[in-house]
Every structure is written in C-alpha cells, then in structure tokens.
C-alpha cells in the first residue's frame, strides 16, 4: 500500500475535503454525547475524559479501516425476520440505538427528578472509568456508521485515515466549548438529550432497514438551538433591565 501516493492526486484531495466535512457532521452526535457524560465528572477530570473519549474514537475508526475486509463482512445477512435480512452491522446499530435512548432518557429523568435520580444513580456519578466505558460503547457504534460511509466515498485508506484524524482533532478543539454551553444552560442540555434520542431512533431505524436521512435531524436541531439561543439572549437582557 502506497501511503503517500495520494498526495499528488487532485481527486484524492477532493475526497479528503469531502470526507473531513462528512466526518465532522457525523461526529456531532458523538461530541454531544461525550459532553453530556463528562459534564457529570469533577471539573478537573472533564477535559481528560473528553480527550480520552475522542482519542478512543480515532483509534476505533482507524482500526476498523485497517480491518476493512472484516468490516465489510458485517454487512452480510445473518438471518431474516419477515422481509428484512439482518446483518451484524444492523444488530450493532440497533443495540447502540437502544443504549443511546436509554442513557438519554435516564439523563432527562435526572434533570426532571433530581432527588430520585440521585438516590438511584448517585453512586455511579463522577466515576471516571465508568464514563469512559460508556463513551467507548457508543464510539464503536458511531465509528461503524462513520467508517462504512467513508469507505463508500473513497478508495484510499490513507486518505480516509487522514480525513478522520483531521475531523477528530477539530472536534477535540470544539468539545470544550460545546461542553461549557451544555453545562451552563439547562435548556440547551435538554435539547441535546432530545437530539441524542432522535439519533438513537435513527440508528434503530437503520438497523431494521428504514433509512432516515440525518440531515433533516441536524437541520431541525440546529434551528431549535438557534431559537433557544435567541431566547437565552432575551432572558439575559430582561434580567439586566430588571
């Protein structure tokens, strides 16, 4: 494999830019999930947990690319229920979607009933490695989706690895800001959790053969977030004038 031959190929550079943008878009839900989970840790551990989580995401994606034959094997049908044939990829997406919905619902419950949630889940809060383990589980699901998409758009593994690395580094830079915004504004956090539930539903739908374009969800959530930011600005001005 020629790891540097693509540098002289203009088409490879077009693929690199396209893949990088796509990986950033597909990584938004991963960054939001990591931001919410690490927000429960002591402040001194949050940056380390975010860095660890995104580093593991990068490692997972690169390993999947290097095991491309095994990865493509996950798309082969294993069994059928009614008219849909389920593959290994489908089962992973369904499991990841269920986990994401359950975790997001638990977090919403914790916001709505803090005393009851603290009694049930208080002992697990602030545990660094348990948080990392949860991040790893979703990293596998998000990485699977991301890498299969990348394979469909480019033929050169070095180009895909460079694109994924650039995307993860950019997400790492943005993760701190996203975490601070989510932690500072409870309504933004609720929007983010609702966003993650929707992504969980999309993963399950993909797993049962009903593809939903994530672009619609990203646009809807971006619009909702923009409206909420305007509301926050209005409330801030009202507080100052009062």
Secondary structure, DSSP 8 states (H G I E B T S, - for coil): --SSGGGG-HHHHHHHHHHHHHHHHHTHHHHHHHHHHHTTS-HHHHHHHHHHHHHHHHHHHHHHHHTHHHHHHTTSEEEEETTEEEEHHHHHHHHHHHHHHHHHHHHHHHHHSHHHHHHHHGGGTT-HHHHHHHHHHHHHHHHHHHHHHHHHH-S-HHHHHHHHHHHHHHHHHHHHHHHHHHHH-HHHHHHHHHHHHHHHHHHHHHHTT----HHHHHHHHHHHHHHHHHHHHHHHHHHHH-
